[in-house]
Amino acid sequence: MDTQVILDALKKHFNFEKFKSKLQKKAVIEICQRKNDVYVSMPTGSGKSLCYQLPAVLYEKKVTIVFSPLLALIKDQIDHLLALNIRAASLNSKTVVAERNALLADLKSVSPNTKLLYVCPEQTKTSTFKDLFYHLVKFDKLAYIVVDEAHCVSQWGHDFRPEYLKLGALRDDCAVPYIALTATAGAEVTKDIVSSLRLSKDHKKYKSSCFRHNLFYDVVYQNIIENPYQHLKDFIQDCLAEEEEISLPKEKKSCGIIYCRTREQTEIVSEKLKKMGVKALCYHAGLRNKDRLEYQDKWFDGDIPVICATISFGMGVDKGSVRFVVHWGVPKDPASYYQESGRAGRDGKPSKCRIYYNRSDKKAVEFHLAHDLGKARENEARRIKTENAIKGFNKIAAFCENPTECRHKLFSTHFGESMEDCKKMCDFCVDKTAVQKMSENFLTKSIQFNSRPSNVVADCSDLYGGGREGIKNDAKGYFDDDNSNSGEWGEFQREETAKKEAADLIKKQFALRRNPQEVSQTTIEKLYAKNSRIKAAASTSTKIKGLTVVFREQYVNKILEVLYANYQECEKEPIFQKKHIEDCSVDLEYSIFTTNTTMTMYRQNVAKLISSVKKSTAQNEVYEKIVELEAAPDKHDTLSDLFANLKKQKKLNGFQTAKQALENRLKAKIERADEEQLTVSDDGETSDEMSAKKDKNLKDLFGEDSDDSQSVKSVKSEGFRSFKLSTEDDKRFEEVNVTRSFKKHDTKRRNSSDDREEDCKRVRSEEKVAEKVSPKKNGTTNDKNQSRPGAGESERPQTLRKPKRLQKVEIGTLVVKLLTPAYVEKRFESRDVFKSMARSISHALADKNEIEIKDYVETFLKKNDAINSQTKL
Ligand SMILES: Nc1ncnc2c1ncn2[C@@H]1O[C@H](COP(=O)(O)OP(=O)(O)OP(=O)(O)O)[C@@H](O)[C@H]1O
């Protein structure tokens, strides 16, 4: 296509006399040829959209499909194009039926008027889209497939969207050029984009430096300035220079954005500024739609120059005159910071980007990330994502706390580019010594006073614009799938889980706020510990000074990484899945943790372990601990364990026919299921199981000598690994195995428990009678009578069971049972604390009945989130 035609179209359709940059021009000309796939990586605000919009306009009777991650972004783009008289539309679950039908009719006509069709990648699953796509391909009506914000395909990217991974597959059906655009792609991400979108080998690349020469970056520490809000106000006034702009139309006047981590902070900061005479508004996903739009418009129109917002604000913000972007607290990671701060100075004029940093904000984010990491351990993709988030966050925290180089280098390093001289466009390059002195000052003060400005300990429920919930709200419809019920159901479940997680987090944060002196590293560590997969997490820092749960988690990952690589590379007949190797990694880390007393020793031994695993890999040998794992007795908690063990047995014992193997396994499974039912079930327990369990629990609890010791030995001597391990911390599962084993091997106990068996039978028959006449079940009893205050014993049915007084043994068992879920959640500092607490509670409740005991323990657990030896009864 002729360049003059392109230039004419630039003027005619977009009102631009020339291209914004040489790169933009080159990219547009190349894309217009429609010969190759094209990859465009240019900084924020550099005019990427025009690179595909102009070519799309130029192709008569053809449509360009643009995949974009958020409806909000799509809306901005469409509004912009419609204002230029370019036909653009979106197909999403929010499109009303009449509009959708008209759009589909146009797209399926011989000569569609629609030039650009914007969709979220989730749309590709819908039958409407599939049908439309098939039609456009069949009748050769597609001009381009554009993937905007292409970094979303990469798990390395800060905005990974699994649905983006499916976009490459559309190539199976069509040969239309792909255009991938991004502002934030490092080397890894670029590689992922090319492979995931299957860009052709000879695709053209248009990449410019991420360096924004007109942006000045600096960091200010909140705890070393006298009045942070006054400081902020002075900064704003300095940036806005209102007097010089009196003659400008209000929408062209200088303005700024203050990003806050939480909704609450946006409100606090905007209120403070208003009180100090700065015209400011807040913006977050919790506002009513009407208010949100109104505030946004006021800022866009120039009525209000300052907007205090969560990061949900700004997607697609294209206002040239943003003179400053402040982060009131720590940003999320380098890529997000680049994008958010990049909203300043899009008109090319000098603008400022500042972080007002504080430590407590950092701690709150770390808390949230560790919580996420704990939740993500079952889900590989989510775990990788969270680990990347942690890495990214550590980088930005170091950028703030330990400045050692030009601030712009954060971005060039992140995006794998060589660094340009910023020409004094950051505080470090202006005065390196002053910056380092300030950081030292900050660090000293942080240590001395455990600095915590009052405004920063806020709830994490809307971390970065509402966390999952907030982002979901902002991207409403994003996951919507018009035709799939399962999609909606999945979304419902996600919503429920997210709500619960947010509620838990809020609860914890409020608890912390009620008692601010408790917001210490130790408290946060304890909360991390609860969600961690590592063993004896709660005693991490007491055992090894300076070691944290997050560190240990990262070391486990490192071990897992090399161990799994070893297994994959060296084992010819693999039988274990990654989760088995993960268990092994957790054990290995734990044994290093327990046998070392200092950070240095711990680190050295982890390093030693990693290098010896690597050595085995180099020698093509399966690492010894995995070999031991193969020799260990079977444990099949899940079906995949069962399969792994099937394979293992075959490997160890030689050939077994499939039928034999299956029969044996099924037999074992059935036996195990029976045992589980008998052992775990509350009401269905037979007396010998009950007594075996009680005795075991009591033995653990009170350390009583009993004539069962013989049985214990016999279990031990039969090689039940579980008993040996049950003496260590966090071996609760093995304990269950022991209880089961007891049942099998303990014949003596059967005889000695006759009277308790009688007791159990009596209780169950009482319960049955009580159930029969229970008002809830037969509905014959007058409810009013039941609930009427003062309704005496005599008025109740005679057979209704009274709360039963328990014997000492039974109290112990009940207390252990009630406390166990909290132990499993790692709310007890250690196993010893659990035991002593259970013992004390049992003694204290010696004369109480079942209901009173349950009430007491429930209240105790509600009152005490983390339980240690100091916890009072
Ligand atoms: N040739 C041009 N001449 C003048 N202005 C232009 C030109 N091309 C684009 N612009 C303007 O530059 C601004 C930024 O463009 P655009 O929104 O496409 O940037 P972007 O690179 O997509 O940024 P981001 O990654 O932040 O979304 C817009 O206001 C757009 O109108």
The ligand as an SDF file (V2000), in Angstrom:
LIG
                    3D

 31 33  0  0  0  0  0  0  0  0999 V2000
    0.4760   10.3470   15.0780 N   0  0  0  0  0  0  0  0  0  0  0  0
    0.0550   10.8860   16.1990 C   0  0  0  0  0  0  0  0  0  0  0  0
    0.1560   12.2100   16.3860 N   0  0  0  0  0  0  0  0  0  0  0  0
   -0.2700   12.7570   17.5160 C   0  0  0  0  0  0  0  0  0  0  0  0
   -0.7940   12.0950   18.5290 N   0  0  0  0  0  0  0  0  0  0  0  0
   -0.9150   10.7730   18.4040 C   0  0  0  0  0  0  0  0  0  0  0  0
   -0.4900   10.1000   17.2560 C   0  0  0  0  0  0  0  0  0  0  0  0
   -0.7250    8.7800   17.4230 N   0  0  0  0  0  0  0  0  0  0  0  0
   -1.2820    8.6430   18.6260 C   0  0  0  0  0  0  0  0  0  0  0  0
   -1.3970    9.8440   19.2240 N   0  0  0  0  0  0  0  0  0  0  0  0
   -1.9320   10.1090   20.5600 C   0  0  0  0  0  0  0  0  0  0  0  0
   -1.0500    9.6060   21.5510 O   0  0  0  0  0  0  0  0  0  0  0  0
   -1.7770    9.2610   22.6990 C   0  0  0  0  0  0  0  0  0  0  0  0
   -1.3900    7.8920   23.1570 C   0  0  0  0  0  0  0  0  0  0  0  0
   -1.7950    6.9360   22.2350 O   0  0  0  0  0  0  0  0  0  0  0  0
   -2.2490    5.4750   22.6590 P   0  0  0  0  0  0  0  0  0  0  0  0
   -3.3480    5.5480   23.6470 O   0  0  0  0  0  0  0  0  0  0  0  0
   -2.4610    4.7130   21.4330 O   0  0  0  0  0  0  0  0  0  0  0  0
   -0.9310    5.0400   23.3880 O   0  0  0  0  0  0  0  0  0  0  0  0
   -0.4900    3.6190   23.8180 P   0  0  0  0  0  0  0  0  0  0  0  0
    0.8640    3.4260   23.3250 O   0  0  0  0  0  0  0  0  0  0  0  0
   -1.5370    2.6360   23.4240 O   0  0  0  0  0  0  0  0  0  0  0  0
   -0.4440    3.7980   25.3990 O   0  0  0  0  0  0  0  0  0  0  0  0
   -0.8370    2.7790   26.5400 P   0  0  0  0  0  0  0  0  0  0  0  0
    0.1130    1.6300   26.4430 O   0  0  0  0  0  0  0  0  0  0  0  0
   -0.6410    3.5770   27.7710 O   0  0  0  0  0  0  0  0  0  0  0  0
   -2.2590    2.4280   26.2930 O   0  0  0  0  0  0  0  0  0  0  0  0
   -3.2490    9.3490   22.3040 C   0  0  0  0  0  0  0  0  0  0  0  0
   -3.7690   10.5550   22.7970 O   0  0  0  0  0  0  0  0  0  0  0  0
   -3.2480    9.3950   20.8150 C   0  0  0  0  0  0  0  0  0  0  0  0
   -4.3360   10.1070   20.2950 O   0  0  0  0  0  0  0  0  0  0  0  0
  1  2  1  0
  2  3  1  0
  2  7  2  0
  3  4  2  0
  4  5  1  0
  5  6  2  0
  6  7  1  0
  6 10  1  0
  7  8  1  0
  8  9  2  0
  9 10  1  0
 10 11  1  0
 11 12  1  0
 11 30  1  0
 12 13  1  0
 13 14  1  0
 13 28  1  0
 14 15  1  0
 15 16  1  0
 16 17  2  0
 16 18  1  0
 16 19  1  0
 19 20  1  0
 20 21  2  0
 20 22  1  0
 20 23  1  0
 23 24  1  0
 24 25  2  0
 24 26  1  0
 24 27  1  0
 28 29  1  0
 28 30  1  0
 30 31  1  0
M  END
$$$$
